[in-house]
Amino acid sequence: MRSIVLTKGVPDFSEGAVSFDEEGHLERGKTPTVMNPNDEFALQAALQTKIRHGGHVSGMSMGPPGYAEVLQGAMETVYTDDSYLLSDRELAASDTWATAITLSAGLETYQEEVADIDIVFAGFKTADGETGQTGPQTCWAMDWPIVTHVVALDIDPDERILRAKRLVEGDVDEIETVEAPLPCFVVTDPEFEPTYRTASQRLTRKRLRAKTEERAADHEESLTTWDHADLNLDPDYIGLDGSPTIVSSVDPIPKAPSEREATMLDPDAGDGMGEVLEEIQPYAAEAGD
């Protein structure tokens, strides 16, 4: 099975890492970029597929040159055999539609120059835009079947059919089993959990994990970069010019108070600790219920 995992870089929203301007807007240049958290589930699904059925896993991302580090993180954190970065100035300021057009061109170029693709994996949604549109839009551009909200999957290589369990409308209490012919797109849900049924599979995972960590240390040797000319893309249909989305306004991201009130207590002070226990006791009772 030859798989492609679509990944994206997003701001690191962990406490203390995000930088804001005076109006509360995110300053991307001063905020570290990390791999979109939901993409890890897509990578886990691709790794599971490789372990069960063999094959090759490539990571692919569209973005500035710094996204090479995002692809490196994908290789090191979970698994990829190599990476493909779609990057140049003409691709800047793309909305989800222009991004999907570029990614589909990247997938077609991969098929022409590298090998046929069996499955494209994508994360549920990104931590910054949260639209969940890029994976399905890229699939539409490729005119392939798609299965979304996948929580478990396997492949019948002889019949070339993917069988998956998916959440119905994102409801964790209702799961349906579906089939799709290969090649296809798979959008993993955050509830996805890889399963390794045999000791052999678990040992293979351990071996592949060791190899991918070693490979990530020299990531440039496994990285291929394509610009819009390599992808045969018209600049009028990509980047800002090819983005139909109009952002009417941007709401500031709420910031935590710079200073928080705190009362210092001596644990040996009986009166003070008694007041604290009296205050938190009702909450402890609710938790017990």
Buried (B, 14 or more C-beta within 10 A) or exposed (E): BBBBBBBBBBBBBEEEEBBBEEEEEBEBEEBBBBBBBBBBBBBBBBBBBBBBBEBBBBBBBBBBEEBBBBBBBBBBBBBBBBBBBBBBEBBEEBBBBBBBBBBBBBBBBBBEEBEEBBBBBBBBBBBBBEEBBBBBBBBBBBEBBBBBBBBBBBBEEEEEBBBBBBBEEEEEEEBEEBEBEBBBBBBBBBBBEBEBEEEEBEEBBEEBBEEBEEBBEEBEEBBBBBBBEBBEBEBEBBBEEBBEEEEEEEEEEEEEEEEEEEEEEEEEEEEBEEEEEEEEEEEEEEEEE
